[in-house]
Amino acid sequence: MRTVFAALGCWLLVVSLAQAQGSSPTISQLFAFYCNSHYTSCPYGVEPALAPLQFANGIIYGVTLLGGQGKNAGGTVWQVSTAGQTSVVHTFKPGAPGKFPNGRSPVINFVEGADHNLYGFTQYGGSTNRGVMYKLLPNGGFQVLHDFCTGTCEDIPGPVIVGQDGNFYGAQSSGAAIFRMTPSGTYSVVLALNPVTQGAAASLIQGKDGNFYGTGALGSSTECDQQGIVFKMTPTGTYSILHTFGTAEFPSAALIQASDGNFYGAVSSTIFRLTPEGGITTLYTLQGEDGISVLQIQQASDGNLWVLTGDGGPAPTLPGEIFAVNLQGAKIAAAAFDCATTGCGPSGVIQGSDGAFYGVAGLGGFAPNQVPLGSVFKVDAGLPPLMH
């Protein structure tokens, strides 16, 4: 998932804020994932469950967890232009019956490396059937870089980011350690965590100061006794907890660092602001058609926070909603999804270089004479192009 912090001049911020306040975002479908009526052919894959990413050439890439071209395919990597032209770049196909040497179900996020190739991770497949790290060239060339669980199974990754040094960082799926992987696939543990005193890590970002910040859970293995946390870790592994939430209160969205230097995240229905020193305040609380749980937050080119919920929008369908909140905590724009026309149940979104948002929804969509099973959508909010 790619998060972009846009540094805007004051005049541009004022203009773009006025644009956001005066415009209503519109959601449209770029492409629908589908199967035939017998579910025997799902050529583009199904279950697009991860936020896409956009390469420098403007093409948007994403993955599906299941399906694809060929019998018993185990997911795809697809690409789509901003005009909706879609193709499959790679299909995770079986080798011997029941074996997927190149991985299956790319459930973990994928990232663009410093070399502008795509790096991703699968949940299953490989030599141990516990997943692989792979490298995919824009022309479709594919290489397995690492098989997980060849020694210990503690190296299975959770969400991964690209560090400032070009390596990949993330938390193990168990939350027991924070790891580093090189672009060649070499794995190492940066810090092993004590779940009672340090917590189990869930997500990670690298701040502008070079330190890593993340969310997790502190306490015993019983969720009802745990507390959500925000932590800080230096590149050398020095660790501290910046904030502890109440019992059974867990961050529902990964942190972002905004242009004001503060971090923003969410605990269920509350969006919070956290200073680098650990001071925390409530920015906005979901209400009405906002939904009840935040999936994702990002700062867009207008300087505002754009928030994705999977259960917002009008009842009874609750198809999901995307809305904007300014840094003063006021909601200024919103649009709801529609299962029949745009797809619903959104799971991730990015802002493209043209200023529009692009994302995936795991349900619905419009696919004539086929069974629609999710979509790639576009949200046009009239925002200025993204500044890198």
WOTA-V305070 format. One record per helix or strand. SS is the DSSP state (alpha for helix, beta for strand). FROM is the first residue (numbers start at 1). LEN is the number of residues. If there is no record, write none. Layout:
# WOTA-V305070
ss=SS from=FROM len=LEN
ss=SS from=FROM len=LEN
This chain:
# WOTA-V305070
ss=alpha from=10 len=13
ss=beta from=26 len=10
ss=beta from=42 len=5
ss=beta from=53 len=2
ss=beta from=60 len=5
ss=beta from=66 len=3
ss=beta from=74 len=1
ss=beta from=76 len=5
ss=beta from=86 len=6
ss=beta from=104 len=1
ss=beta from=108 len=5
ss=beta from=118 len=4
ss=beta from=124 len=1
ss=beta from=132 len=5
ss=beta from=142 len=6
ss=alpha from=153 len=3
ss=beta from=157 len=6
ss=beta from=168 len=5
ss=beta from=177 len=5
ss=beta from=187 len=6
ss=beta from=200 len=7
ss=beta from=212 len=7
ss=alpha from=223 len=3
ss=beta from=227 len=7
ss=beta from=239 len=9
ss=beta from=251 len=7
ss=beta from=263 len=5
ss=beta from=270 len=5
ss=beta from=280 len=6
ss=alpha from=288 len=3
ss=beta from=294 len=6
ss=beta from=305 len=5
ss=beta from=321 len=5
ss=beta from=331 len=6
ss=beta from=338 len=1
ss=beta from=343 len=9
ss=beta from=357 len=7
ss=beta from=371 len=10
